[in-house]
Amino acid sequence: MNFYDRIERVQRIHQLIRNESTGAPKEFAEKIHLRERQLYNLLEELKCYGADIRYSAEHSSYYYANNVDISIEFNIKISPQ
């Protein structure tokens, strides 16, 4: 998976969590084309950045317990030789 695809996946995960429309872990993993273990690893990575991600069995969805906004930016600068 290239860098751009990884960014898009994180943005999709963020959108699903923000909208509380992830479904159960297995369903969530399927929505983003991952295995459950990979999903858990990505969620842990987001938690390391300060996202308080929790799961509601009642709503069958992950959600943010704090305000989270994900903004990913990168620039490529090529210096003249």
Contacts in CASP RR format, 6 or more apart in sequence:
PFRMAT RR
TARGET T0000
AUTHOR 0000-0000-0000
METHOD contacts of the structure
MODEL  1
MNFYDRIERVQRIHQLIRNESTGAPKEFAEKIHLRERQLYNLLEELKCYG
ADIRYSAEHSSYYYANNVDISIEFNIKISPQ
1 9 0 8 1.000
7 72 0 8 1.000
9 32 0 8 1.000
9 34 0 8 1.000
9 42 0 8 1.000
10 42 0 8 1.000
10 46 0 8 1.000
10 70 0 8 1.000
10 72 0 8 1.000
11 70 0 8 1.000
11 72 0 8 1.000
12 31 0 8 1.000
12 32 0 8 1.000
13 32 0 8 1.000
13 42 0 8 1.000
13 43 0 8 1.000
13 46 0 8 1.000
14 46 0 8 1.000
14 68 0 8 1.000
14 70 0 8 1.000
16 22 0 8 1.000
16 28 0 8 1.000
16 31 0 8 1.000
16 32 0 8 1.000
16 62 0 8 1.000
17 53 0 8 1.000
17 61 0 8 1.000
17 62 0 8 1.000
17 63 0 8 1.000
17 64 0 8 1.000
17 68 0 8 1.000
18 64 0 8 1.000
18 68 0 8 1.000
20 56 0 8 1.000
20 59 0 8 1.000
20 61 0 8 1.000
20 62 0 8 1.000
20 63 0 8 1.000
21 61 0 8 1.000
22 28 0 8 1.000
22 31 0 8 1.000
22 61 0 8 1.000
22 62 0 8 1.000
23 31 0 8 1.000
23 60 0 8 1.000
23 61 0 8 1.000
23 62 0 8 1.000
24 60 0 8 1.000
25 36 0 8 1.000
25 39 0 8 1.000
25 40 0 8 1.000
25 55 0 8 1.000
26 36 0 8 1.000
28 39 0 8 1.000
28 62 0 8 1.000
29 35 0 8 1.000
29 36 0 8 1.000
29 38 0 8 1.000
29 39 0 8 1.000
32 39 0 8 1.000
34 42 0 8 1.000
43 53 0 8 1.000
43 62 0 8 1.000
46 53 0 8 1.000
47 53 0 8 1.000
50 66 0 8 1.000
50 68 0 8 1.000
51 64 0 8 1.000
51 66 0 8 1.000
51 68 0 8 1.000
52 64 0 8 1.000
52 65 0 8 1.000
52 66 0 8 1.000
52 68 0 8 1.000
53 62 0 8 1.000
53 63 0 8 1.000
53 64 0 8 1.000
53 65 0 8 1.000
54 62 0 8 1.000
54 63 0 8 1.000
54 64 0 8 1.000
54 65 0 8 1.000
55 61 0 8 1.000
55 62 0 8 1.000
55 63 0 8 1.000
56 62 0 8 1.000
56 63 0 8 1.000
END
